[in-house]
Amino acid sequence: MEKTQYELCASVLNRLDEAGVLSGMVIVGSWCVLFYERYFNTPEYRATIRTRDLDIAIPIPPCFGNKVDLAGKLGELGFVVDFKGRDGYIRFLHPDLIVEFLVPDRGRGSNKPFDVPKLGINAQPLRFLDLLLGDTIVVPFRSVNLRLPHPANFALHKMLISGRRHSDKSERDREQATAVMRALQSTGQGARLRGVFAALPPKWKAQIIRAIEIIDDPVIAAMLAMPSV
């Protein structure tokens, strides 16, 4: 990863914390793989990521106090506002980083942007996001504390969505999930992974099993016991 990208990500998170809104957000997506180094705290786990996207989830209902000019805060770092797709999802673009905000899609029958008036933005509803928000941890990163999905939830989510993405992103999803699953196993948390998996809907389990069959990793398969669904 380029140092400038890493430093820019740190600056974004620091601005959100200074504005008093970071604690009401959960960092999701591939940057979690890097931040999990502070959770596992073992030399065997070393993360590499290949993405410009910093995905930040906002639980519903949002819990923010005063209004914040988020566009202004990020504009000070060189970000510009961009509107994605025909529905106009707001994201923030920089040559080194793209910041997007997400909310869970809970089957309301609409994929319209979800307005977050306190931040002056909207967020994109996404399926399966509740799997990431249902169990979170807090890890330190420089001068701020980050809320992240528990690694077990993150790894299973990556396996789950891998079959719904383009081939290059699917492969990256499976690689990241495998690395996190192996770290869970080596730190004695294999039972936690199995517990989260066991509670998932049967269709989700079937999709995860298909992804694990693609990587053909007996260690990962044994962790979940690969039950029939």
C-alpha positions as CSV (number, residue, x, y, z in Angstrom):
1,M,0.0,0.0,0.0
2,E,1.2,3.5,-0.8
3,K,2.2,5.5,2.3
4,T,0.2,8.4,1.1
5,Q,-3.0,6.3,0.9
6,Y,-2.4,5.0,4.4
7,E,-1.8,8.5,5.8
8,L,-4.8,9.9,4.0
9,C,-7.0,7.1,5.5
10,A,-5.7,8.0,8.9
11,S,-6.5,11.7,8.3
12,V,-10.0,10.9,7.3
13,L,-10.6,8.8,10.4
14,N,-9.1,11.5,12.5
15,R,-11.4,14.2,11.0
16,L,-14.4,12.0,11.6
17,D,-13.3,11.5,15.2
18,E,-12.7,15.2,15.8
19,A,-16.2,15.9,14.4
20,G,-17.6,13.5,17.0
21,V,-19.2,11.1,14.5
22,L,-16.7,8.2,14.2
23,S,-18.1,6.4,17.2
24,G,-21.4,6.1,15.4
25,M,-19.9,4.4,12.4
26,V,-18.4,1.0,11.7
27,I,-15.5,0.5,9.3
28,V,-16.3,-2.3,6.9
29,G,-14.7,-3.6,3.7
30,S,-11.1,-4.4,2.9
31,W,-9.5,-1.9,5.2
32,C,-10.7,-4.0,8.1
33,V,-8.1,-6.6,7.1
34,L,-5.3,-4.1,7.9
35,F,-6.9,-2.9,11.1
36,Y,-7.3,-6.5,12.4
37,E,-3.5,-6.6,12.9
38,R,-4.2,-4.7,16.1
39,Y,-6.9,-7.2,17.1
40,F,-5.0,-10.5,16.5
41,N,-1.6,-9.0,17.6
42,T,0.4,-12.0,16.3
43,P,3.3,-11.9,13.9
44,E,1.7,-14.7,11.8
45,Y,-1.0,-12.3,10.7
46,R,0.2,-9.6,8.3
47,A,-2.3,-7.9,6.1
48,T,-2.1,-6.6,2.6
49,I,-4.9,-4.7,0.9
50,R,-5.4,-3.6,-2.7
51,T,-8.2,-1.1,-2.7
52,R,-8.9,2.6,-2.9
53,D,-12.3,2.2,-1.2
54,L,-12.8,3.1,2.4
55,D,-16.3,1.8,3.2
56,I,-18.0,3.1,6.3
57,A,-21.3,1.7,7.6
58,I,-23.9,3.7,9.5
59,P,-26.2,1.6,11.7
60,I,-30.0,2.3,11.5
61,P,-31.1,4.5,13.2
62,P,-28.1,6.8,12.9
63,C,-26.8,8.0,16.3
64,F,-25.2,11.4,15.8
65,G,-25.5,14.6,17.9
66,N,-24.9,17.9,16.3
67,K,-24.9,18.5,12.5
68,V,-21.6,18.1,10.8
69,D,-20.5,19.5,7.4
70,L,-18.9,16.2,6.3
71,A,-18.3,17.5,2.8
72,G,-16.4,20.5,4.2
73,K,-14.4,18.3,6.6
74,L,-13.3,16.0,3.9
75,G,-12.9,18.8,1.4
76,E,-10.1,20.2,3.5
77,L,-8.2,16.9,2.7
78,G,-8.7,17.3,-1.0
79,F,-11.9,15.2,-1.4
80,V,-14.6,16.2,-3.9
81,V,-18.3,15.1,-3.7
82,D,-19.3,12.7,-6.4
83,F,-22.7,11.2,-7.2
84,K,-22.7,7.5,-8.0
85,G,-25.3,5.8,-10.3
86,R,-28.7,7.0,-11.4
87,D,-30.0,7.2,-7.8
88,G,-27.2,9.7,-6.8
89,Y,-25.4,7.9,-4.0
90,I,-22.9,10.4,-2.5
91,R,-19.3,9.4,-2.2
92,F,-16.1,11.4,-1.7
93,L,-13.3,11.1,-4.3
94,H,-9.6,11.7,-3.9
95,P,-6.8,10.5,-6.3
96,D,-5.7,8.1,-3.5
97,L,-8.9,7.1,-1.8
98,I,-12.7,6.8,-2.2
99,V,-14.9,7.2,0.9
100,E,-18.4,5.7,0.7
101,F,-21.1,5.4,3.4
102,L,-23.4,2.4,3.6
103,V,-26.5,1.3,5.5
104,P,-28.2,-2.1,5.8
105,D,-30.8,-2.9,3.2
106,R,-33.5,-4.6,5.3
107,G,-36.0,-5.5,2.5
108,R,-37.9,-2.3,2.4
109,G,-38.3,-2.8,-1.3
110,S,-36.3,0.3,-2.2
111,N,-32.7,0.8,-3.2
112,K,-33.0,4.6,-2.9
113,P,-30.3,6.5,-1.1
114,F,-30.8,6.7,2.7
115,D,-30.6,10.3,3.9
116,V,-28.4,11.1,6.8
117,P,-29.3,14.8,7.5
118,K,-26.9,15.2,10.5
119,L,-24.0,14.6,8.1
120,G,-25.4,16.2,5.0
121,I,-25.0,13.0,3.0
122,N,-26.9,10.0,1.9
123,A,-25.8,6.4,2.2
124,Q,-26.2,3.3,0.0
125,P,-28.3,0.4,1.2
126,L,-26.6,-2.9,0.9
127,R,-27.7,-6.5,1.5
128,F,-26.0,-8.6,4.1
129,L,-24.6,-5.6,5.9
130,D,-26.4,-6.6,9.1
131,L,-24.0,-9.5,9.3
132,L,-21.2,-7.0,9.8
133,L,-23.0,-4.7,12.2
134,G,-24.5,-7.4,14.4
135,D,-21.3,-8.0,16.4
136,T,-18.5,-5.4,16.5
137,I,-15.2,-4.8,18.3
138,V,-13.2,-1.7,19.0
139,V,-9.5,-1.5,18.1
140,P,-7.1,1.4,18.6
141,F,-5.6,3.0,15.5
142,R,-3.2,5.8,16.2
143,S,-5.1,8.4,18.2
144,V,-8.6,7.0,17.5
145,N,-10.7,4.0,18.3
146,L,-12.3,2.2,15.4
147,R,-15.4,0.0,15.5
148,L,-15.0,-3.0,13.2
149,P,-17.1,-6.1,12.5
150,H,-15.9,-9.0,14.6
151,P,-13.4,-10.9,12.4
152,A,-15.6,-14.0,12.3
153,N,-18.5,-12.0,10.9
154,F,-16.2,-10.2,8.5
155,A,-14.7,-13.4,7.1
156,L,-18.1,-15.1,6.6
157,H,-19.5,-11.9,4.9
158,K,-16.5,-11.9,2.5
159,M,-17.2,-15.5,1.6
160,L,-20.9,-14.8,1.2
161,I,-20.6,-11.9,-1.2
162,S,-17.7,-13.4,-3.2
163,G,-20.0,-15.3,-5.5
164,R,-21.9,-12.1,-6.3
165,R,-18.9,-10.1,-7.6
166,H,-16.7,-9.9,-10.6
167,S,-14.0,-12.6,-10.8
168,D,-11.1,-10.4,-9.6
169,K,-13.0,-9.0,-6.7
170,S,-14.4,-12.5,-5.8
171,E,-10.9,-13.9,-5.6
172,R,-9.7,-11.0,-3.4
173,D,-12.8,-11.5,-1.1
174,R,-11.9,-15.2,-0.7
175,E,-8.2,-14.5,-0.1
176,Q,-9.0,-11.9,2.6
177,A,-11.6,-14.2,4.2
178,T,-9.1,-17.1,4.3
179,A,-6.4,-15.0,5.9
180,V,-8.8,-13.9,8.6
181,M,-10.2,-17.4,9.2
182,R,-6.7,-18.8,9.6
183,A,-5.9,-16.0,12.1
184,L,-9.1,-16.9,14.1
185,Q,-8.0,-20.5,14.2
186,S,-4.5,-19.7,15.3
187,T,-5.7,-17.5,18.1
188,G,-8.2,-20.1,19.4
189,Q,-11.3,-18.5,18.0
190,G,-12.4,-21.3,15.6
191,A,-15.5,-22.0,17.8
192,R,-16.6,-18.4,17.5
193,L,-16.5,-18.7,13.7
194,R,-18.5,-21.9,13.8
195,G,-21.1,-20.3,16.1
196,V,-21.7,-17.4,13.7
197,F,-21.9,-19.7,10.8
198,A,-24.4,-22.0,12.5
199,A,-26.7,-19.1,13.1
200,L,-26.9,-18.0,9.5
201,P,-29.9,-18.7,7.2
202,P,-29.5,-21.9,5.1
203,K,-29.2,-20.1,1.8
204,W,-26.4,-18.0,3.2
205,K,-24.6,-21.1,4.4
206,A,-24.9,-22.7,1.0
207,Q,-23.3,-19.7,-0.7
208,I,-20.4,-19.7,1.9
209,I,-19.8,-23.4,1.4
210,R,-19.6,-22.9,-2.4
211,A,-17.0,-20.2,-1.9
212,I,-15.0,-22.5,0.4
213,E,-15.2,-25.3,-2.1
214,I,-13.6,-23.0,-4.7
215,I,-10.5,-22.2,-2.5
216,D,-10.2,-25.9,-1.7
217,D,-8.6,-25.3,1.7
218,P,-9.0,-28.3,4.0
219,V,-8.1,-26.2,7.1
220,I,-10.9,-23.8,6.4
221,A,-13.3,-26.6,5.5
222,A,-12.5,-28.4,8.7
223,M,-13.1,-25.2,10.8
224,L,-16.8,-25.1,9.6
225,A,-17.1,-28.9,9.4
226,M,-18.7,-28.2,6.0
227,P,-22.2,-29.3,7.0
228,S,-24.8,-30.2,4.4
229,V,-27.5,-27.5,4.0
